Amino acid sequence: MIPYVWLEQAKERITPFIKRTPLTYDPQTDLYLKWENHQVTGSFKIRGALNKVLSLQEWELEQGLVTASAGNHGQGVALAGKLKNARVIVFASDHASINKIQAMRDLGADVRLIDGGYGEAERAGIDFARISNATWISPYNDGMVIAGQGTIGMEVLETLPAPTPIVWLVPAGGGGLISGIGCTLQRLVSRPSLVAVQSEASPFLHAIFHHGTQDGVVELDSLADGLAGPVEAGSVTIPLVMSYVNDFILVSEDDIQRAIKYAWNVYHECIEGSAAAPLAAVLSGRVSARPALVILTGGNINPEEHKQILDNEAIGPFRIA
């Protein structure tokens, strides 16, 4: 388990460099919404990346930082590397979003594209870090990264008026974010209800949660690129998710698109596919408990893709449950 003191230290460590993102309430849906798309680099991932990098020893920084990313974690590591004058190499899928690849490069990262999906990029990054003796910065399989992500839960609870939502909905790919929030809730909330959400197109962690294995999972392209790909074998997040998460559900790609459109039309907020997954779970009726809190993790969607979703008349509105 992750000691709660690690989260307290993470909050102190990263607060000077991040934003306190908005938390809003929608009385029509009885939803609290945490907008991490307003965060530095446009995603919550900066929290865990900063906490990890700022906690490194000088010799670890001098060896250079290596990671794998669909884009958001890579931006976080790149920015943290700039702060510490450390070289950053990011391994990414050649299918990764063009705007996220460019954003990582703009922050000074050496981005190396790998044939295949996120899983292939992660394996290539781990192998490279081992061979080159560089410092590996996992997007999720690291206690310091998890502690940094958990500061979202602390921030929400500091802002949230009573009553506390009876269910928290969090997108989950590798499980770092939901593990960190789970740690926060176990310490600060009585009988918390924590629900993980992932896309039907890439249900690796969902399969582990419900069936104990990700073997046999077939991965398809997903708008929720930040939640895609297999989980590293033996990841520390697996027992944490099993301990903290009450339920784990899947949403369709159509539901994700509708949630992106809903966020823009109703809240005037631009969110990416990964962030839209838990909102889709609520709006489609898969989660009916209220009040609920939705963690909207980022807004780094390709502008052209976002416009296509908004203009697509085939994507009908949700009928709010």
Secondary structure, 3 states (H helix, E strand, C coil): CCCHHHHHHHHHHHHHHCCCCCEEEECCCCEEEEEHHHCHHHECHHHHHHHHHHCCCHHHHHCCEEEECCCHHHHHHHHHHHHCCCCEEEEEECCCCHHHHHHHHHCCCEEEEECCCHHHHHHHHHHHHHHHCCEECCCCCCHHHHHHHHHHHHHHHHHCCCCCCCEEEEECCCCHHHHHHHHHHHHHCCCCCEEEEEECCCCHHHHHHHHCCCCCCCCCCCCCHHHCCCCCCCCCHHHHHHHHCCEEEEECHHHHHHHHHHHHHHHCCCCCHHHHHHHHHHHCCCCCCCCEEEEECECCCCHHHHHHHHHCCCCCCCCCC
